[in-house]
Structure formats: structure tokens, C-alpha cells
Amino acid sequence: MALDLGPLGHQSIPSTVLLGIGALTAASISFTILRVLLSTFILPGQSLSKFGAKGTWAVVTGASDGIGKEFGLQLAKKGYNMILVSRTASKLDALKTQIKSSSPNVSVETLAMDFSQNKDSDYAALAALVKNKQVSILINCVGQSHSIPVEFIETPLNELTNIININCVGTLRATQTILPSILPQKRGLILTMGSMGGLAPTPLLATYSGSKAFLQQWSNALASELSSKGISVHFVHAYLVTSAMSKVRRSNWQIPSEKAFVRSTLGKIGRRGGSIGYSHSGSPYWSHALLSSFITGIVGPFSTILLAINKSMHIDIRKRALRKAEREKAQGKKAA
């Protein structure tokens, strides 16, 4: 004779299912938090020696200032010969002298080219420079943002064109030019600088934000293509760093110096940090990782709330920039 458990018996199966779903959700959240903390604060990244031995070559684009310059200095100190590519020859020459002073045993070659011009002759010169060299590392640092936040409809055509030519076309053409010098070794690293502005849509920086989002998708696709060839591809989600582009001069807990940021990036290659759900990508600096985990794991990068916050913040930045420009203009008139 079957035992009738009454209403409670009928509720046991759905209740068990709900409890199981709750337990799995809690476990998933706990695992994600643990992974973010371990990746950000504990676990090291892949050693640079995995990508190529000391004495092989590293190429850095956008090398004359800021983050790119610091990549050149730190990779040279680790024993890599350097090819430095940027627009201003005098700055490249100064960096070459600085590297030779601190790392006298490395070779340094430079190429001055303006990525905004997208000249075939420049890329031919770059191809000639890397020919017959064992290139282990490519750092895609060249980039440009808007001079100040601006609505898309008011974005000057030359600024819009320069951002796309430098950030997108320049990065792709440089990578396509240098990659044949990496492939024969069957190991190597292509590291591309991204931005939180590409991770989450950023009103008043629409063209820049779109260019970095494009690079994210391109980098992930390239990583899949090259994985069987032994080449690692890594995309960096970065927030503000003290640099000419960010216009921030003093570092703090949230905004690191170029030196601290690059040291963290080179120490966390292959780690995702707070970049939840993004493969072949990472946010290496700890405060950037926490911000990235908030965006990707809590509010969502396409959240209307985040979009509104970004818009309000950049409207305020634009107003302050315009007021500053007016003050400087008035002071200039008085001085005249």
C-alpha cells in the first residue's frame, strides 16, 4: 500500500530543484570571486621566457610616450632587443639613448612613422626592419583618443579618421607586418592595449570606445587562429594611467603610474583579473581588475545604468575642459 505524503510530498521535487539551483548559483558566484581574487592578487602570469629567449626582439608601437615608452624600457631591462615605432623621431632617439644607458647589452632600432597617415611606404619600412630577425613579442600600444569628450555628431572629421586609422588600421597592419617574423619560432606574444572605454560603451567618446571594442573582438579571433601555431594573444582592459593621453599627472590607488601599470601587465600575462567572461583578455592592475569585475560581473557592460553614469561623467569632463580652455584663452588675451 502506497504511503500518501500529502501536499508536502508533492512539493519536495520542485523544492529540491530550487535548492539545487540556488546552491549551484552560490557555488558559481563563490568560484568567480575566488578566481578574481587569486588571479588579481596571488597567481603570477606566464613568464616572458615562454614567448622567446633573451636576445630575441620585441617590437613596441606607440613607443615614444607613456605606456609604450615604459614597455620599451622594461622589456629592454629583461634582455630583449628592441624595435621602437612611433611618430616622433626625436622622442624615439631620446628613448633609445635612455635604454642603451640602462641596458647597454641590448640592441635598439627605431622607426618614425605616423600611423594616422596609413602609408604603404611606412609599413614597407617596418617589414624591412623586422626582416631576418627573431621577433618574440609585439606590444600594440599605438593609440589615440578624443582631445576632449565630444558628441559623435560634433566630432571633427580629422579626429574621427585619425582614431580609426591609428587604433584599428594601424594595429592590424602592424600586426600583419610583424607576424611573419614571429611565426617561424612557433612561440611568441601579441599583446594589445585595450580600454574600459571599449569594455563598456562610452558616450562622448563614441569613436574611441568603438575602436577599442573592435580591437577586443579582433584580438579574441586572432587568439583562436594562432593558438595552434604556439602564439599567445592577450588583450588588456585598462582604466586610466598617468600619461599624456589620459591627461592625469599624479598617480593614486585607482590610477597607477606607467611604470607600475606595465610592471603589473608583464607580470600577469594570461591572467584575466576581473575581466569576467572574456577569454584571452585581462585587467592586470589590481584596481582596474576590481572595476572590471564590477562592470563585467555585476552591472553588465551594456547596462543602461552604467551607460548613464558614463554619459554624465563625460559631460562633466567636457564642461570642465571647455571652461579651462576659456580661462586659458582669456589669460592669453591679457598677456598680449
QUICORUR-V797024 format. One line per field, one symbol per residue. ss: DSSP state (~ for helix, > for strand, _ for the rest). psi: psi as a letter, one per 20 degrees, with the letter a starting at -180 (. if undefined). Layout:
# QUICORUR-V797024
ss = ???
psi = ???
This chain:
# QUICORUR-V797024
ss = _____~~~~~~~~~~~~~~~~~~~~~~~~~~~~~~~~~~~~~_____~~~______>>>>>____~~~~~~~~~~~~___>>>>>>__~~~~~~~~~~~~~~_____>>>>>__~~~__~~~~~~~~~~~____>>>>>>___________~~~__~~~~~~~~~~~~~~~~~~~~~~~~~~~____>>>>>>__~~~~______~~~~~~~~~~~~~~~~~~~~~~~~_>>>>>>____>_>____>_______>_~~~~~~~~~~_____>_______>>>__~~~~~~~~~~~~~~____~~~~~~~~~~~~~~~~~~~~~~~~~~~~~~~~_
psi = pqpoiahhhhihghgggghggggggggggggggggggghgigpraqqhhhiqrqiaqpppqliircggghggghhghjjpqpoppahohhhggghgggghghmiiqqpqqooqohhhlphhghhhgghhipjqophpponiprqaqgrpqqghjpqghgggggggggfgggghgghhhhhihghikqrpopppbqhihgppoqikgggghhhhghgggggghgghihijjppppppoqbqqorhghkphpqahhnrrhghghggghikpiqicjnpjoqkqqnhpghhgggghgghifhphkphghghggggghggggghghhghgghgghhggh.
